[in-house]
Amino acid sequence: MLAMTRADVLARVERDLNRGHLHPAMQRLASLVAAHPDDLDLRARRAALYRQIGNLVEAGRWGYLTEEATLAEITAFERAVQPAKQRLSAL
């Protein structure tokens, strides 16, 4: 089985999004973030996708460490994941 590069997976995510296939795009991004947990660009992309579908909690979770996260998203995430120790694990 061939290993896909980060660029290959991101290209597939874009194709999925262009076709309106949100679920596969979300799964692909989740796999990339799991493989590259310190990559803030991937986290920001994941946050943007959740923002697009209106999921403020997940947008806040994945955008928490980025400049793009809104106060509403961060607040939603912080309210949903209590206490702070669990929040840190979720990040």
C-alpha positions as CSV (number, residue, x, y, z in Angstrom):
1,M,0.0,0.0,0.0
2,L,1.4,3.4,-1.0
3,A,1.7,6.0,1.8
4,M,0.0,9.3,0.9
5,T,1.9,12.5,1.4
6,R,0.4,15.5,3.4
7,A,0.0,17.3,0.0
8,D,-1.9,14.3,-1.5
9,V,-4.3,14.1,1.5
10,L,-4.9,17.9,1.4
11,A,-5.6,17.7,-2.3
12,R,-8.2,15.0,-1.6
13,V,-9.7,17.1,1.2
14,E,-10.1,20.0,-1.3
15,R,-11.7,17.7,-3.9
16,D,-14.1,16.4,-1.2
17,L,-15.0,19.9,-0.2
18,N,-15.6,21.0,-3.8
19,R,-18.0,18.1,-4.2
20,G,-19.8,18.9,-1.0
21,H,-18.5,15.8,0.7
22,L,-17.9,17.2,4.2
23,H,-17.7,13.9,6.1
24,P,-14.8,12.4,4.1
25,A,-13.0,15.7,4.2
26,M,-13.4,15.8,8.0
27,Q,-12.1,12.2,8.3
28,R,-9.0,13.0,6.1
29,L,-8.2,16.1,8.1
30,A,-8.6,14.2,11.4
31,S,-6.1,11.6,10.1
32,L,-3.6,14.3,9.2
33,V,-3.9,16.0,12.5
34,A,-3.4,12.7,14.3
35,A,-0.3,12.1,12.2
36,H,1.0,15.7,12.7
37,P,-0.5,16.9,16.0
38,D,1.9,19.9,16.2
39,D,1.0,21.3,12.8
40,L,-1.0,24.5,13.4
41,D,-1.9,24.9,9.8
42,L,-3.7,21.5,9.8
43,R,-5.4,22.4,13.1
44,A,-6.5,25.7,11.5
45,R,-7.9,23.9,8.5
46,R,-9.8,21.6,10.7
47,A,-11.2,24.5,12.7
48,A,-12.2,26.3,9.4
49,L,-14.1,23.2,8.3
50,Y,-16.0,23.0,11.6
51,R,-16.6,26.8,11.4
52,Q,-18.1,26.2,8.0
53,I,-20.6,23.8,9.3
54,G,-21.4,25.8,12.4
55,N,-19.9,23.6,15.0
56,L,-18.5,26.3,17.4
57,V,-17.2,23.8,20.0
58,E,-15.0,21.9,17.6
59,A,-14.0,25.0,15.7
60,G,-12.9,26.3,19.1
61,R,-11.1,23.1,19.9
62,W,-9.1,22.9,16.7
63,G,-8.6,26.7,16.4
64,Y,-7.7,27.3,20.1
65,L,-4.0,27.7,19.4
66,T,-4.5,29.8,16.3
67,E,-5.2,33.5,15.7
68,E,-8.3,32.7,13.6
69,A,-10.3,31.4,16.5
70,T,-13.1,33.7,17.5
71,L,-14.1,34.5,21.1
72,A,-17.4,32.7,20.5
73,E,-15.6,29.5,19.4
74,I,-13.2,29.6,22.3
75,T,-15.9,30.2,24.8
76,A,-18.1,27.4,23.3
77,F,-15.1,25.0,23.6
78,E,-14.3,26.1,27.1
79,R,-17.9,25.7,28.3
80,A,-18.3,22.3,26.6
81,V,-15.0,20.8,28.0
82,Q,-14.7,21.2,31.7
83,P,-12.5,21.3,33.8
84,A,-9.4,22.9,32.3
85,K,-7.4,19.6,32.7
86,Q,-9.8,17.8,30.3
87,R,-9.6,20.8,28.0
88,L,-5.9,20.4,27.8
89,S,-6.3,16.7,27.0
90,A,-8.8,17.6,24.2
91,L,-6.3,20.0,22.6
